[in-house]
Amino acid sequence: MKLVSVPMVMISRFLALMALLVLGSGLGPAPAQEADPYQPLRERMVTQQLKARGISDPRVLAAMGKVPRHLFVPERLAPLAYGDHPLPIGSGQTISQPYIVALMTEWAEIKAGDKVLEVGTGSGYQAAVLAELTDKVFSIDIRPELAEKAAGLLQSLNYRQVKVKSGDGYQGWPQEAPFDAILVTAAASRVPPALETQLREGGRLVIPLGPAGAVQTLTRFRKTQGKLQEDSRLPVAFVPLVQPEEGK
Ligand code: SAH
């Protein structure tokens, strides 16, 4: 008897669940917009990769839970978009691992209305995450094809508050300076002097520092009394911030 009763319970539970699903589909309120099949993966990413590792700023977690990362990677890689790793985005470049995007964003301490510069637009994903936190995001990429593609995607996803330009990030964006936060998403051997100049007093600069092709140190500086003070670090691996003649 016991052997039979267990499957019976399971079958009746299954039937009850099916009935609920069938009823639910006919009676529930119409969804406001088409369901995003990647939503469960995105939620799992936030819980297992971000919260579990100590990302705690609710605004950052909400932004990471909202931006459709799968649209920022090549279509064939979309099923891998929420995995715990970087992915190629073309032109030999990569979109960073979700945790690194979240950490850089958290370290940048962005408040609504802050003016933010990103050096290294790439896919536009980090810029979209920043745009969830403030309406003034400026992003530069040295590779015109990446800048153009990212600008088009951000526009189509309604991230109109992001301004993208193609140019050399070592020079920053002097016309828009000063910035409350600057994020550099490619590795440099030292802080580009123009970026230091363009950071506002009290502003945050997050940048991977170290040699190309080796482990670098993601470093957060705060500008205090006109000087950069380092206050956080983490070992990372980024593609290099190239000089203009190398970016062709
Ligand atoms: N933040 C991006 C990933 C950046 S990958 C994202 O969310 O997808 C690093 C990017 O830095 C590449 O797109 C590369 O073209 C760009 N880059 C490299 N050197 C640069 C420079 N000197 N100025 C501006 N962008 C640069």
Boltz pocket constraint, residues with backbone or C-beta under 6 A from the ligand:
constraints:
  - pocket:
      binder: B
      contacts: [[A, 89], [A, 93], [A, 94], [A, 95], [A, 96], [A, 119], [A, 120], [A, 121], [A, 122], [A, 123], [A, 124], [A, 125], [A, 126], [A, 127], [A, 140], [A, 141], [A, 142], [A, 143], [A, 146], [A, 167], [A, 168], [A, 169], [A, 170], [A, 185], [A, 186], [A, 239], [A, 240], [A, 241], [A, 242], [A, 243], [A, 244], [A, 247]]
      max_distance: 6.0
